[in-house]
Amino acid sequence: MSAETTHSQIAFPQETLAEVNRILGLFPEDNKKSALLRVLHIAQAEFGWLDVPVMDYVARLLHINPVEVYEVATFYSMYDTKPVGKVKLEVCRTGPCMIEGAEKIVKYIEDKLGIKDGETTADGVFTLKTVECLGACGYAPMLQAGEQFHEHLTEEKVDALIEKYRANPRANYMGM
C-alpha cells in the first residue's frame, strides 16, 4: 500500500475472518483481548500496516477499546503503524550487536539505500528499521528481513542481501 492509501472500509476477507474467529475461539469469552497480538499480526499481513482504521477494526473484533490496540501496536517494534516497503530490514541495535558493529551496518545500509532509520526507499522496496534484541546475540551483528534472519553481517553480506531482495522481495519469507 502506498503512503497515501488508507483503509476506508476495513474488513478481512471471509477466509481470514474465519481464521480470526477460530483463534478467538481458543480464548474464554470474557478474555478475547488475549488474542490481540496474533490478530494484529494477521491484520498487518492482510493490510500491509496498522493504521488507525485497521486498529479500530481489530478493537471491534475483540470487543475492546481502540486505545488498548493502539498501546500494543505502538509498543512492539514488530508492528508497523505507517506504510513500509516490501522488505523491512530490521537491524538489532542492542548491546551485543552494537559491540560487533551494528551501528556501522546501519550507516552502510542508510548510505547504500539513501534512507535513514525508519524511512522507506522511493521505489517502496526497502524500509530500514532499528529494533531491540532479535535474540541472536551470538551471531551479531544481525538483521531480520521478513521471516529470515541474517547473521554475522558484513558490508559484502549486506550488498548480497539487498541484491537478492531487490530481485525478489518475497524472498524474505520462509519457503521462498
MISE-160946 format. One record per residue (C-alpha): residue in three letters; x negated, y, z. Coordinates in steps of 0.25 Angstrom, whole numbers, padded with zeros to 4 digits, always signed. Each point is the difference from the previous one (the first is absolute). Example, Ala and Ser with C-alpha at 12.3 -4.5 7.8 and 13.67 -1.06 7.14 Angstrom:
<nodes>
ala-0049-0018+0031/ser-0006+0014-0002/
</nodes>
This chain:
<nodes>
met+0000+0000+0000/ser-0005+0014-0003/ala-0002+0011+0010/glu+0013+0006-0005/thr+0008-0012+0002/thr+0009-0001+0012/his+0010-0011+0003/ser+0013+0006-0002/gln+0009-0012+0001/ile-0008-0010+0008/ala+0004-0015+0001/phe-0007-0013-0001/pro+0003-0009-0012/gln+0009-0011+0005/glu-0011-0010+0000/thr-0009+0009+0009/leu+0012+0003+0009/ala+0003-0015+0002/glu-0014-0001+0005/val+0001+0011+0009/asn+0013-0006+0005/arg-0007-0013+0002/ile-0011+0007+0008/leu+0010+0008+0009/gly+0007-0014+0003/leu-0013-0004+0007/phe+0003+0010+0011/pro+0010+0002+0010/glu+0012+0009-0004/asp-0004+0010+0010/asn-0014+0001-0004/lys-0001+0002-0015/lys-0011+0010+0002/ser-0010-0011+0002/ala+0001-0003-0015/leu-0004+0015-0003/leu-0015-0003-0004/arg+0004-0011-0009/val+0011+0008-0007/leu-0009+0012-0001/his-0009-0009-0008/ile+0011-0005-0009/ala+0005+0015-0002/gln-0014+0004-0004/ala-0002-0011-0009/glu+0013+0003-0007/phe+0000+0015-0001/gly-0015+0002+0000/trp-0001+0009+0012/leu+0009+0004+0012/asp+0006+0014-0002/val+0011+0005+0010/pro+0012-0006-0008/val-0007-0013+0000/met-0003+0000+0015/asp+0015+0005+0002/tyr+0005-0012-0008/val-0009-0009+0009/ala+0006+0006+0012/arg+0014-0002-0005/leu-0003-0015-0003/leu-0006-0002+0014/his+0011+0009+0007/ile-0011+0008+0007/asn-0003+0015+0000/pro-0008+0005-0012/val-0010+0006+0009/glu-0003-0014+0005/val-0004-0003-0014/tyr-0008+0012-0002/glu-0008-0002+0012/val-0004-0014-0004/ala-0003+0004-0015/thr-0008+0012+0003/phe-0008-0007+0011/tyr-0006-0012-0008/ser-0009+0002-0011/met+0006-0012-0008/tyr+0012+0009-0003/asp+0000+0011-0010/thr+0009+0012+0002/lys-0005+0007-0013/pro-0002-0006-0014/val-0013-0008-0002/gly-0007-0006-0012/lys+0002-0014-0005/val-0013-0004+0007/lys-0002+0005+0014/leu-0015+0000+0004/glu+0001-0001+0015/val-0014+0002+0006/cys-0002-0004+0015/arg-0005+0012+0008/thr-0003-0006+0014/gly-0013-0001+0007/pro-0006-0013-0006/cys+0004+0004-0014/met-0006+0014+0002/ile-0013-0005+0005/glu-0001-0009-0012/gly+0003+0011-0010/ala+0015+0002-0002/glu-0002+0015+0000/lys-0010-0001-0011/ile+0010-0009-0008/val+0012+0009+0002/lys-0008+0012-0005/tyr-0005-0009-0012/ile+0015-0003-0003/glu+0004+0014+0001/asp-0011+0005-0009/lys+0003-0012-0010/leu+0015+0002-0001/gly+0000+0015+0002/ile+0009+0000+0012/lys+0000+0001+0015/asp+0005-0009+0011/gly+0015+0000-0001/glu+0000+0004-0014/thr+0004-0007-0013/thr-0007+0000-0013/ala+0007+0009-0011/asp+0003-0013-0008/gly+0008-0006+0012/val-0009-0012+0001/phe-0008+0002+0013/thr+0003+0005+0013/leu-0012+0001+0010/lys+0004-0001+0015/thr-0009-0002+0012/val+0006-0009+0011/glu-0002-0005+0013/cys-0006-0014+0003/leu+0003-0011-0011/gly-0005-0011+0009/ala-0013-0004-0008/cys-0011+0007+0008/gly-0010-0011-0003/tyr+0002+0003-0015/ala-0002+0016+0001/pro+0002+0009-0007/met+0013-0005-0006/leu+0012+0004-0007/gln+0014-0006-0003/ala+0007+0002-0014/gly+0014-0006+0001/glu-0002-0014+0005/gln-0014-0001-0003/phe-0012+0003+0010/his-0013+0004-0006/glu-0012-0001+0010/his-0015+0004+0001/leu+0003+0011-0009/thr-0011+0007-0009/glu+0001+0010-0011/glu-0001-0011-0010/lys+0011-0008+0006/val+0009+0013+0000/asp-0003+0002-0014/ala+0004-0014-0004/leu+0013+0001+0009/ile+0004+0013-0007/glu-0002-0006-0014/lys+0007-0013+0004/tyr+0012+0008+0006/arg+0001+0010-0011/ala+0001-0011-0011/asn+0010-0008+0009/pro+0006+0008+0011/arg+0008-0012+0004/ala-0013-0008+0003/asn+0001+0005+0014/tyr+0011-0010+0003/met-0002-0014+0004/gly+0001-0010-0011/met-0004+0011-0011/
</nodes>
